[in-house]
Amino acid sequence: MIIQDLSPFFSDNLIPMFRFLISRVGLLIPTFIGVTIIAFSFIRLIPGDPIEVLAGERGVSPERHAQLMAQFGFDRPLWQQYLEFLSKLLHGDLGQSIVTKQPVIDEFLTLFPATLELSTMAILFAMIIGLPAGIIAGFKRGSIFDHTVMTTALVGYSMPIFWLGLLMIILFSGILGWTPVSGRISFLFYFEPVTGFMLIDSYLSGQEGAFRSALSHLILPTIALGTIPMAVIARQTRSAMLEVLGEDYVRTARAKGLPPFRVIAIHALRNALIPVVTTIGLQVGVLLAGAILTETIFSWPGIGKWMVDSIFRRDYTSVQGGLLMIAAIVMVVNLIVDLLYGLINPRIRHTR
């Protein structure tokens, strides 16, 4: 009897959701193969010989150059290099850095907490500012607040990260002296990392002023990296609110004399958040791309700065391994967003 009672639940909910998951995972396979081709080809399209860059000003003899090219496998045809790269990848091996001789996966995992900490603070900043601003702007359409929010969002979206970062450094660090210029924490503090997240590790260290120093170093990079996602979230939230506020059930709630807060929080916001959730998930790729510029400007020791340094050093394995890891993270996050979208709106998983 219990099994018969539960069978409609499985057929109506779990089976469509499972099919939806399989279809989404199936799309990731050709996408990932395309990413491997791009990652492999990207660094090799940049002019420059990795052996000569590695040798520096000292140079290297033609015999030693040929020996190193053979050692790293750069003397073989590109298709053979790609197949070897793909074979190692299938075994979970991203290769070894040409410069540091360390496994690429170890370097990535060591630096990734810094980028994750910065990206998390940036998306929290974007959501805390962007969501309320978009909700109020949508509810007060045509007001001064609405025009102010949309103008600010347009300026924030149009402002290049490197330009905004430099302006904030000049103003808040150079002229006003309120915030540090670069790094994750002052050189006055030293402690063994526990989690890799400076805010947590500084707090656990128990050193007076360490947490404040780590937090102050996060302020400018967080604002610089979170400005574009904040503008996107505000605009998308306003657009979604305007669409929902015109629905019959919202007009009915208003006609019943319900308070504006109840109309927004219960009747409008729940449905308006469906496209906003997708927008927030898509900002992960924007954050990881923006982290490259942000970390370079603020000397933030994360994967963004590591990638830039690896490109300048023509460190083929580090660049292609880093690109693959970043792409994998973005694809996984987008998959989670798709699944959440399907859970929020069952019509999505039944029609795809």
C-alpha positions, 0 to 999 in steps of 0.5 A: 500500500505504501509503495503504491502511494509513493509511486505517483510521487516518483513518476511525477517528480523524480523521473522527470528530474532525473531525465533533466539531470541526465540531459544537462550532464550530457551537454557538459561532455562536448562542452568540456572537450571543446574547452580542452581544445581551447585551453591547449591551443590558447597558450600556443597561439601567443608568440614566444618560445617557452624555453627562451622565456624560461632561460631568461637573459642568460639564453640557451645554446641551440643544443640545450634548446633542442634537448629541452624541447624534446624533454618537454615534448614541444618538438612533436606535432601539435596533435600528438601533444594534444592527445598526450595532454588528453590522455593525462587528463583522463587519468586526473593528471594536469601535468607539471609546471615548466617553471616551478616543477610542481604539479599544476593541480597542487598549485591550483588548489593552494591558490584557489582559496584566495580566489574563492574568498574574494569571489564569495565576498564579491557576490555577497556584496553584489547581492546585498546591494543589488537585490534590494535596489532592484526590488525597490526600483521595480516597485517604485518604477519611474521614481527618482530612486528608480532612475538613480539605481538604473543610472548607477547600474549602467555606470557600474556595468560600463566601468572597466575593472582595472580602471575602477580598481586603480581609481579606488587605490588612488582615492582610498589608499593613496589620498585618504589612506583608509585601506591597504593597497595590495595583498591579503594581510599586513606583513606584521602578521604571520601564522600557519594557514588552516583553511586557506581563507584569510578571514577565517585563518586570521580569526583563528590565529588569535592575533590582535588586529589580524582579522581587521587587517585581513578584512581591510585588505578585502574591501577594495578588491571586493568592490572592484570585482563585485560592481559589475555583478551588482549592476547586473543583479539590480537590473535583472531584479528590477526587470523581473519585478516589473514583469511580476507586478503586472500579473493578475494575482499581484493586482488582486493582492493589492485590491484586497488592501494587503500592505505593500511589504506583504505584496512584494515579499509573499506574492511578487518576490517569490516568482521574480527570483526565478530568473534572478537565481539564474543570473546570480549563477551565471555571474560565477564566470564573470567573477572568475574572469574579473578575478584575473584583472582584480588580482593583478591590480591588487596583487592578490595571490589567487589563481587569477594572478597565477594565470597571468604570471603563467602566461607571461612565463609561457608555462604551457601546462599551468595555463592549460590546466588552470583554464580547465579547472576554471571552466570545470568550476563554471560548468558545475555551477551552471549545472547546479543553477539549472537544477535549482531552476528546474526545482523552482519551476517544474515546467522547465524540467518537464519541457526540456 
